[in-house]
């Protein structure tokens, strides 16, 4: 299903003249250097295609024949490669003796592989002969006369060839493209592809997938077999049952799904985002605005446009009225694929298929659930990264639990309760973060978790949690959280400029085992009230304490996780209510 959907996405792009997707057998590759030859094969110049993008020079992208997948074997690309393969010239600076000798011994074989592919796979036309002549008679002294050669030699970057007086690379010329396409079409198609159900030649090695966070720079594979226990049983000789033949995917389907996935993962693509350690890609079966906007629903906005995500979400919220997403796309299918690294392979973390209208409604519900009263300095909508990093140890993204991100986004897209581990994680973080405790984003997450849980457990007696202070909330945990906030407020007003309050010392015990600390806190409250000179304020605070305590039968010995969450919300709501009243008074 995954590979079929990716192939369909490639097919969609292939018929779109504006997509720029590579045709079968080709790929877009960064080629920093171009060797310009004359008609007899003499070097005219070396062109440097690089431009400064950001802080680093980047070579121009060119459409070239699909590259080979290399490990330790010697295998050259056709009409483009690095100088070691193209010329047998290797830069050994900085290598130890063993590596230097190995590189020097391999270089002639690498060049021979490069030349052999040209001789065997290209038509015997004058330009092919001219290129072979250049490769056979290359003069290193002549190369060092070119200003671009030193950088090329040091970086071992990709290069290709162009003939003087032409605009395109030699590999892009019409006669070469037609020749290569004809050879590919004449390949024997002797097996059934499991993706398309059509006759094709089975792909033995699948192209690397690049751009998944945490994988090697050379990429990784979704389909891969390299040890005997993974081989199919009793399918003939070892040559017939090894590697890609265990998962019989045709060359065309392999090219389509890998090209489509690499397109989604490309740095400039808006159709991927990083959530925890999971790289998430997404697309729709038809071209839609939703697939372009999807990342902005969940990711941190760029610093140069902090309102970008807010605009997209407002459009989403207004879509039932405006017809956006729902009217334009209706039941268009939408795909979400979560990937994570596993050595040289790529693991599928999750796979979701639905319609744009259903996903739009579930995303709206997610943000409605998160809505809570908050300071003006906080963002209107919390990104997934901001939520997850605020439940991680030390608020660091590298400490986000590995599976939590995937489980979290799945719960959102399926419209189900958030994973139970996220409540455990946020409560643990609140208890350990003595300085901040219940941040707005943490309070929003607890509120959303509990309301979503209640929505799917109708027999639950808990009352839905509101955005702001709810004096009618019947939860014991919520009321005790409010009480704790009032006691802290009394302490702060009695001792202006106090460095630490009861929040730092008593919060953890108060939210989990109230009976052990609230007696002490109530006695401290009397001491603090006695120090306050504003008797009217004392009366108001005592009345508020009495109102809350009158609705608490006793201080429980233990609060379960849900009640601990309600304690956090009650505390947060009450503190925000204090701040709001103070701001209104100042106004």
Secondary structure, DSSP 8 states (H G I E B T S, - for coil): -HHHHHHHHHHHHHT-TTT----TTEEEEEE-EEEEE-TTS-EEEEEE--EEETTEEE-EEEEEE-----SSS----SSEEEHHHHH-----TT--HHHHHHHHHHHHHHHHHHHHHHHHHS---HHHHHHHHHHHS--HHHHTTSTTHHHHHHHT-EEEEEETT-SS-GGGSHHHHHHHHHHHHTS---EE-TTT-SEE-B-SS---B---TTS-TT-BBSS---SGGGS-SSSSSHHHHSGGGGS--BHHHHHHHHHHHHHHHSTT-SSEEEETTEEEEEEESS--HHHHHHHHHHS---GGGTTHHHHHHHHHHHHHHH-TTHHHHTT-EEEEEEEEEETTEEEEEEEEEEEHHHHHHHHHHHHHHH-----TTS-SS--HHHHHHTTSGGG-GGGS-TTHHHHHHHHHHHT----HHHHHHHHHHHHH-TTT-S-HHHHHHHHHHHHHHHHH-TT-------SS--TT---HHHHHHHHHHHHHHHHHHHSTT-S--HHHHHHHHHHH-GGGTHHHHHHHHHHHHHH-S-HHHHHHHHHHHHHHHTT--S--S---HHHHHHHHHHHHHHHHHHHHHHHHHH-
